[in-house]
Amino acid sequence: MAVTQFSELGEGRTKTDKAGSGPGDPPEFRYGRQFLAKTNLKLETEDSVLAAGGIFLGSYHPIYPIARCIGRKASRVPETLYAWHCTYEYTTKWAEIETAEDPVFIRDKVSWSTRFIELPLVVDAETGDAVLNTARDAFDPPVMVEYGLDVVTIEKNYEQFPGFLRDLRNTRNDAEVTIRGQTVVKGEGVIKSTSITDELFHNAQLYFKATLEIILDPLFYNRACLLNDGLNEFYAGDENDKRRILIKGSATERPLPLDVDGAVIDSVDLPSAAVILNFDKFAAASWSSIGIPA
């Protein structure tokens, strides 16, 4: 590191006249810290001098932790080549760092929205029974229902390129996670999309901004729930004797419900005896490496 000395010169404190945003809000306090930096390179830059100080946008004040850094600058001392004057501004109001470009250690952004999808109704939402007509057949075309699903968008910054996020697309959470205080049970969330910027540089800090879109599916339509039916059966449940299902001696033209052993279900036992098969559309994966804001 070309910066050989970084020493604090002093600090000032001011109290703003602006009242708080609500009843009883405390006034805003601002703190200004002054440093002298010395370097052994003539071509030192402001970014490299500030980086050597180790104080970044959003850093807490060392004595007054309620205040955070909202601005910093460095300028070469007049008529010198190796000395820099550095100024850091802190405030007890953080709005400025919440709306500015986010360096790595600033609070992650989480937003919630709704996505509507239309799905066939295969089981009754209350009873869990298969949706069949009075002749114990599935509806054709099926009954379609519109469902609203929560979509969580997370914006997060990383010091290193988070290429691992691409491998987590189309995966379910393999364990319970918490997003901003909201519990997402195992398998309920699906990461649908990810985007990663090219490298960004802000306040002498290199970082990458990533955006993840997670769909929360409490109805578990990220699983395929299908009525177990078909045109063929294992006759009497014998998997070595597969036959076309016959109705009064003729091959059925419509799929009929099948039992777990592959035999056709007698119509008098429907709908309670109907079998619903479940298949995972997305693989389960650990999301622990993401650093989801809890």
C-alpha angles and dihedrals in degrees: 000000000000093000105091100176134029113173132165117242101187148303137241131200129204133183116216121227092222113109122233121269094251142027111295095009111153119241120263118260123200126198128197120199121194124204137180116218124192124195138183094217124084092202096055114143132217091246094053093046092051092046090054090058091062094218111124135183106284096025115143121247109256094228103024105041092181087073125073133193113263101168143015138177140174129205131181114254107251116265093010134099101196106041128079132187112218126194127191123190122205131186138184088224112074102190092108094059092042092058099036127084106294119240119201103280100043119111115285117246120239124182131178129214139156131250121194121214131179117225136173114258105236100158132033110257092222106036102024090228121144114265103244136151123246090273088059093249128130114254116260111229092026124236108266123211129189115227129190115220128189116248118199118199115197123192112195136166126222132194091217128042103275097217090153089075090073090061090055096060113118094015131127123225108262092204138028113283134186122223114191091330095315115118117226109195122221112292095006097107128066124190103223103173142009133189129187126191127222113262114301128201121205129161091350092307125119115212146147124232117219129189122200127189115204123186115208112211113185090170089057095230084152079084123069110240108191134174108246100238139131149154094255133052142190097250109241088350094296108141090199091061109061115173141169110261110253126207111194089339096311128102112256115248094201128057114259128206115270131206123235090268092055096254120131114259118239110248091233089065094054141139096015093051093051114124121222116202121209125206128179113238094190132040120243118245140171113262094188093108092060096070095223111200107250 
